[in-house]
Amino acid sequence: MKKFITMMVGVILSGAVAESCQQSGAKSINPTPEKGLVTGKVTDARGNPLKNVSIELSHTVWSDKKLTAQTDVNGSYSVTLPAEPRGNWTIQARHNTNAYGKQYQFILDASDNSSFGGARGAIRNFSWKLTGEHIGGQYGAAIDIYSLDGGIPLEDVKLIFTPTEEFLVDGTEARSLEKILENVDGKYRARFIPVGKYLVQAIFKGKPLKLSADKNSSTAVESAEVVFTANESLPGVAFHAELFVRK
């Protein structure tokens, strides 16, 4: 009788373990790359698939050797690596979208930034991040503040961002932000701002400063509308704006 009970307990425990494995599914199994093939999936911040994302592979030695692909409706892509030239490749994903009357191109966050060769293949997934650091820079936008009044210590200025639209560029809910200016290479900058459309206030000693988008403008306001544009001059910053403050 004791032996029978022991056997039954073993059967029950085995069934529980099997059910647990089934419930965990892919979490407990790492997919294996296929030789000569790079595959992956691209998603937004909510885990939804992103279609028509541009995938570009660059050879680490031969700069003129590139491969391209696009994600399908499921956010998936697949690229076959050629036998020649031998060596390793890197990969990047870019997502284009229109918002606030402007066109944006986002570099997406890779699950793994290491290079790979055709002999072992690779799996590289990407996600759309609006803030955070990445190799060589940051995701999201930055805003530089310049003082037109020498009596304003910019390190003591706080910026308040109030969204004027319900959603950010990726469709997630827009929220109010507060940022303290940082001295970045001699410029006072607020960083890691999700791309959206905002009214910005600059607060110094509890009082709002006057703002303008043009240092030569005679018109200044306490709340200035900001829509970030693609940056071409600041290293590591994808989207940028600037404002000038005075008392």
N, C-alpha and C positions, 0 to 999 in steps of 0.2 A: 504493500500500500504506500509506504514511504517512498519507494522508488518511483511509483506511478506519479505521485504528487510532485516529486522533483522534476520529472520529465515534463509535466504539464506547465510548471513554472518556467522551464527553459523555453518551451514553445511560445508562451505568452510574451516573454521578454524578447525573443527573436522577432516576433511579429511587431512589437512596439518599436524596435530598432529599425525594422524595414519601413514601417509607416513614417517614422521620423525622417529617414533618408528621402522618401518620396516627397514629403512636404517641403524639405529644404531644397530639393530639385537642383537647379544649376548652381546654387550657392556652394554646394559641396563638390562640384565637379568643374575643374578648370578646362575650358576648351583647348584643344591642341592645334597649333598652327599647321597648315598643310604646306608641304614643300613647294616652293616656287609661287606661292600665292599670298597676297595680303588681303585680309578681310576685316570688316568692322562695322560698327553701327554708330550713327550720329543722332544725338537727342538734345532737346532743349532742357531748360532748368527743371521742368516738371516731368521729365522722362519721356516726353512725346517725341516720336521720330521726326527728323528734319529731312525733307526731300530736296533734291536739286542742290545739295551742298557740293562745292567743288573740292575734289581731292587731288593733291599734287604730290608726286614722288620725285625727289631729286637725288641723283647719284652723288655720293660723297667725294668722288674724285673727278669725274667727268661732268663739268658744270652744264654742258649742253645736252646731257641725257636726262630727260624728264618723262614721266608718265602721268596721265590724268584720268580721272573718272568722276562720276557724279553719283550721289546717293539716289536710291529709288524711293517709292512711296512709303516704304517701311523704314527708311533711314539707313538702309544697308548698302554696302559697296563691296566690290571685289576687283582686285588688280592682279594680273599675271605678270610675274617678274621674268624678264628675258634671261637666257643663259649667258649672254654677253651684253655689255661688259660685266665681268665679274666684279665683286666688291659689294659694298653696303649702300643702303638707301635710307633717306629720311623722308618723313611724310608730314603734310600739313593739310588742314581742312579750313576752307573759307566759306562763310555764309553771307549772302547778300540779301538785304531787305530794305524796304522803303518805310519811313516813318517821319512824321512831323514835317512833311514836305521835302525831305532829304533822303539821299541814298546812303546806306551804311554797308560797310564790309567788315565782318567780324572774323578774327582769327580764333578758332575754337580750341578748347582745352583737350589735350591728348591724354589718354590713359597711361601712355608710356612714351617718353620722348627719345628713347634710345634708338640707334640705327639698327638695321637688320639686313640680312642677305637672303638671296633666293634659296640657298641650300636648306635653310630652316623655315623660311616663310615667317609670317607674323600676323598677329591680331592687334589692331589698333582701333580703339573706340574713341569717340570725341563727344564732348558736351559743350553747350553754349553757356559761358559764364560772363556775367556782367561786371563782376568785381573780383579782386584778388590779384595776386602776383603770378607771373610766369617767367620763364627764362628770358632775360633781356628786357623785362618791362612789367607792365601791369595790364590787367583787363579793366575795362571801364574807361571813364572820362576823367579829365583833370581840368581845373580852372585856375588860372594865374591872376593874382590881384596886384595892382600897382597903385601906389599912393600918389595923389596929386597934392597932398598936404604933408609937409615934413614932420608935423607933430603927431602923426599916427604910427605907432609901432605895430607893424603888421602881424608880428607874432602874437599880439594880444587881440587880434580880430577873429571873431567867430562868424562863420557863414551858416545861414539857415536856408535850406532848400525845401520849397513847398511845391509839390507836383501840381501842374495845371491840367493834367490828363490822368484818367483813372489807371492806365496801364503803362508800364515801361515798354521799351522797344521789343522785348521778347514776349510780351503778353502777360507777364506777371504783375501783381498789384504794385502800384507806385506808392511810396511812403515818404514822409517828411524826413529830412536828414539834417544833422548838425555836423559841421566840420571845422576843425581848428587849422589855421594855415601853418604849413611847414616850410622851412627854408631849404629849398632844393636847388643847389648850385647857384645860390644868390637870388633865386626867385621865390616869392611866397606863393605857395600852391596848395590847393585842396585836391586830394587824390581819391581814387577808388569810388567814383561816383557812378552809379548805374545810369546808363544812357536813357534819358527821359526828357520831358519838357518841364521846366521849373521856373518859379519865381524865386529870386535869390535876394536875401537881405544880408548886409554886413553889419555886425553889432560890435561896438567898441564901448567898453565901460557901461554896458546896459542900454546904450542908445544907438539907434540906427544911423549909419553913415549914408551919404549920398553916393549913388552909383551911376556910371555911364559906360556904354560899350565903346566909346570913342574918347580918347584923352583930349581931343580938341573941341568936343561938344560943350556947349554952354548949358545944355539941359541935363539935369541929374535927378534921379528918383530914388526913393527909399527901397523900392522893390523892382528889380530888373529882370525881365524875361530872358532866359538862357536856353538856347537849343544848341547842343554840341555838334561840331562839324569834324570831319576827318582831319587829323593832324598830319602835317608834312614836315615840321621842323623840330619837334621835341622827341628825342630818342626814347623809345619804350612807351610812349603814350599814343594810343590809337585815336582818341577823340579829345577835343580841346575847346576851351573858350577862355576869354579874358575880360576882366572888368577893371575899371578905374574908380578909386574911392576918394572922397573928400569929406570934410566935416560939414 
